[in-house]
Amino acid sequence: MPEIRTEKGEPIDRALRKLKKKLDKEGTLKELRNRRYYEKPSEIKQRRNKRTRS
């Protein structure tokens, strides 16, 4: 579980921005989006091969 430290009186929007940056850095959101639905192993290989060719 990602954790962020905020200063006393820090606006919520700044804390949310910090949290989003941390999640992006860890790749948590990307992984969540990828796991939203089941993808067959052959589809994963095709996607990876397509990415490496480009």
Stockholm file with secondary structure:
# STOCKHOLM 1.0

chainA/1-54         MPEIRTEKGEPIDRALRKLKKKLDKEGTLKELRNRRYYEKPSEIKQRRNKRTRS
#=GR chainA/1-54 SS CCCCCCCTTCCHHHHHHHHHHHHHHHTHHHHHHHTSSCCCHHHHHHHHHHHHHC
#=GC SS_cons        CCCCCCCTTCCHHHHHHHHHHHHHHHTHHHHHHHTSSCCCHHHHHHHHHHHHHC
//
